[in-house]
């Protein structure tokens, strides 16, 4: 496995290596290009899971 880290650039909508755009414009790091390419999907899945957790937490009150 490579030690290289990959990022998804929100400004250019591209996958890039560590030497890329500034951190504020990127998601990551990810272990490989393929995972970085799924960055928006991963973020959406995590947000949906957090929203479900919040709704369940509120329902317990």
C-alpha positions in Angstrom: 0.0 0.0 0.0 1.3 3.4 -0.9 1.9 6.1 1.7 0.7 8.7 -0.7 -2.4 10.6 0.4 -5.1 11.8 -2.0 -7.6 14.6 -1.7 -10.8 15.8 -3.5 -10.6 19.5 -4.5 -13.9 21.2 -4.0 -12.8 24.2 -6.2 -11.8 22.1 -9.3 -13.9 19.0 -8.6 -10.9 16.8 -9.2 -8.8 14.3 -7.3 -5.3 15.5 -6.5 -2.2 14.4 -4.6 -1.0 16.1 -1.4 0.7 18.8 -3.4 -2.4 20.4 -4.6 -4.8 23.2 -3.8 -5.0 24.7 -0.3 -6.5 22.6 2.5 -9.6 24.9 2.8 -10.6 23.8 -0.7 -10.2 20.1 -0.2 -11.6 17.0 1.5 -9.3 14.3 2.7 -6.9 12.8 3.0 -8.0 9.5 1.5 -5.8 6.4 1.1 -6.1 6.1 -2.7 -7.4 7.9 -5.8 -10.6 5.8 -6.0 -11.7 6.7 -2.5 -10.9 10.4 -3.0 -13.0 10.3 -6.1 -16.0 9.2 -3.9 -15.4 12.1 -1.4 -18.7 13.8 -2.0 -20.6 10.5 -1.7 -18.8 9.6 1.5 -19.5 13.1 3.0 -23.2 12.7 2.0 -23.4 9.3 3.7 -21.7 10.5 6.8 -24.0 13.5 7.0 -27.1 11.3 6.6 -25.9 9.0 9.3 -25.3 11.9 11.7 -28.7 13.3 10.9 -30.3 10.0 11.7 -28.4 9.8 14.9 -29.6 13.3 15.9 -33.2 12.4 15.1 -33.0 9.3 17.2 -31.4 11.2 20.0 -34.2 13.8 19.9 -36.8 11.0 19.9 -35.4 9.6 23.1 -36.2 12.8 25.0 
